[in-house]
Amino acid sequence: MEIHLGYYIDSSLTQQRNMAVKLTSRQQAQLGYLQTLPPKFQRIHSVIEEMTVLRADDVVVRGLARLLDEIKGNSSGLSLTGIADTAGLMATMTRRGGGLQMKVRGLRELLGSLKINYEAAMRSATTPESPTPDQG
């Protein structure tokens, strides 16, 4: 037993508590990548708003498609399928023909989905996995 601030604490309890907050290497990699996404979301939002007021030229829209493809590729590699699928749909929508209003509406809705998937991925990456019976 350890003495901590005048209280007796069973060391086995402190070990379990310390083990519970550890993240797997996969979660740490996901978390590191997920922390880079909010500025990219802001960039996506600003390009969509530029498209709304007809200030975005073809070069800016192609840059958005490349950014979305990059997000898709990196997310796929880290098993963040919700983010990867949504980013892939958004990239396809930026390249697709059709009316500008349809593109903007679809991209806005998909950006909302992307943010929801991001929040779910953050929750998953920051929640410690329970140890399996053969590990503990």
Backbone hydrogen bonds, N-H to C=O, Kabsch-Sander energy under -0.5 kcal/mol:
donor,donor_aa,acceptor,acceptor_aa,energy
2,E,9,I,-2.1
4,H,2,E,-0.6
4,H,7,Y,-2.6
7,Y,4,H,-1.8
9,I,2,E,-2.2
9,I,7,Y,-0.5
13,L,10,D,-0.9
14,T,10,D,-1.4
15,Q,11,S,-2.1
16,Q,12,S,-1.9
17,R,13,L,-2.2
18,N,14,T,-2.4
19,M,15,Q,-2.4
20,A,16,Q,-1.9
21,V,17,R,-0.9
22,K,19,M,-1.1
28,Q,24,T,-2.4
29,A,25,S,-2.2
30,Q,26,R,-2.5
31,L,27,Q,-2.9
32,G,28,Q,-2.3
33,Y,29,A,-2.0
34,L,30,Q,-3.1
35,Q,31,L,-1.8
36,T,33,Y,-1.8
37,L,34,L,-1.2
40,K,36,T,-0.6
40,K,37,L,-0.7
41,F,37,L,-2.3
42,Q,38,P,-2.0
43,R,39,P,-1.9
44,I,40,K,-2.5
45,H,41,F,-2.6
46,S,42,Q,-2.3
47,V,43,R,-2.2
48,I,44,I,-2.4
49,E,45,H,-2.3
50,E,46,S,-2.0
51,M,47,V,-2.3
52,T,48,I,-1.7
53,V,49,E,-1.6
54,L,51,M,-1.1
55,R,50,E,-2.9
56,A,50,E,-1.0
57,D,55,R,-0.6
61,V,57,D,-1.9
62,R,58,D,-2.3
63,G,59,V,-2.0
64,L,60,V,-1.9
65,A,61,V,-2.1
66,R,62,R,-2.2
67,L,63,G,-2.3
68,L,64,L,-2.5
69,D,65,A,-2.3
70,E,66,R,-2.3
71,I,67,L,-2.4
72,K,68,L,-2.5
73,G,69,D,-2.6
74,N,70,E,-2.6
75,S,71,I,-2.5
76,S,72,K,-2.3
77,G,73,G,-1.9
78,L,74,N,-0.9
79,S,76,S,-1.5
80,L,75,S,-3.0
81,T,79,S,-0.9
84,A,80,L,-2.3
85,D,81,T,-3.0
86,T,82,G,-1.9
87,A,83,I,-2.6
88,G,84,A,-2.2
89,L,85,D,-2.2
90,M,86,T,-2.3
91,A,87,A,-2.3
92,T,88,G,-2.2
93,M,89,L,-2.2
94,T,90,M,-2.0
95,R,91,A,-1.3
96,R,92,T,-1.4
103,K,99,G,-1.9
104,V,100,L,-2.8
105,R,101,Q,-2.6
106,G,102,M,-2.5
107,L,103,K,-3.0
108,R,104,V,-2.4
109,E,105,R,-2.2
110,L,106,G,-2.5
111,L,107,L,-2.2
112,G,108,R,-1.8
113,S,109,E,-1.9
114,L,110,L,-2.6
115,K,111,L,-2.2
116,I,112,G,-2.0
117,N,113,S,-2.7
118,Y,114,L,-2.1
119,E,115,K,-2.3
120,A,116,I,-2.2
121,A,117,N,-2.4
122,M,118,Y,-2.5
123,R,119,E,-2.3
124,S,120,A,-2.3
125,A,121,A,-2.6
126,T,122,M,-1.9
127,T,123,R,-1.0
135,Q,132,T,-1.5
136,G,132,T,-1.7
